[in-house]
Amino acid sequence: MKLGILVNTVNHLDDLVGLTNSALAKGHTVTIFNMDDGTKLLGESSLQALCGKEGVTISFCDHSAKNAEISTEGIPADIACGSQFDNANMNHDCDKVIVL
């Protein structure tokens, strides 16, 4: 199964990490897209650690990050700077999508 996780708040980082690790343990793949306030989590080491795991892809909305005045310097290259097109692709390609 392909699991998508849309992160648009800062309230559920532990849940994001737990859901991702649980899905990977069951052999699923995970796509994470951060937008709005969710871009404020890009500097968190626990989110950044997920991008190094096999089966996980992470991207974020550049427009949201700029609006929130989030610096994207130092974010791992594996976390793709993107747009709502990445969100649309995630919703199209994933079997289930969770919104946090």
BELJORA-V11760 format. One record per residue. N is the residue number from 0. SS is DSSP state (H for helix, E for strand, - for the rest). Layout:
n=N ss=SS
n=N ss=SS
//
This chain:
n=0 ss=-
n=1 ss=E
n=2 ss=E
n=3 ss=E
n=4 ss=E
n=5 ss=E
n=6 ss=E
n=7 ss=-
n=8 ss=-
n=9 ss=-
n=10 ss=-
n=11 ss=-
n=12 ss=H
n=13 ss=H
n=14 ss=H
n=15 ss=H
n=16 ss=H
n=17 ss=H
n=18 ss=H
n=19 ss=H
n=20 ss=H
n=21 ss=H
n=22 ss=H
n=23 ss=H
n=24 ss=H
n=25 ss=-
n=26 ss=-
n=27 ss=-
n=28 ss=E
n=29 ss=E
n=30 ss=E
n=31 ss=E
n=32 ss=E
n=33 ss=E
n=34 ss=-
n=35 ss=H
n=36 ss=H
n=37 ss=H
n=38 ss=H
n=39 ss=H
n=40 ss=H
n=41 ss=-
n=42 ss=-
n=43 ss=-
n=44 ss=H
n=45 ss=H
n=46 ss=H
n=47 ss=H
n=48 ss=H
n=49 ss=H
n=50 ss=-
n=51 ss=-
n=52 ss=-
n=53 ss=-
n=54 ss=-
n=55 ss=E
n=56 ss=E
n=57 ss=E
n=58 ss=E
n=59 ss=E
n=60 ss=E
n=61 ss=H
n=62 ss=H
n=63 ss=H
n=64 ss=H
n=65 ss=H
n=66 ss=H
n=67 ss=-
n=68 ss=-
n=69 ss=-
n=70 ss=-
n=71 ss=-
n=72 ss=-
n=73 ss=-
n=74 ss=-
n=75 ss=-
n=76 ss=-
n=77 ss=-
n=78 ss=E
n=79 ss=E
n=80 ss=E
n=81 ss=E
n=82 ss=-
n=83 ss=H
n=84 ss=H
n=85 ss=H
n=86 ss=H
n=87 ss=H
n=88 ss=H
n=89 ss=H
n=90 ss=H
n=91 ss=H
n=92 ss=H
n=93 ss=-
n=94 ss=-
n=95 ss=E
n=96 ss=E
n=97 ss=E
n=98 ss=E
n=99 ss=-
//
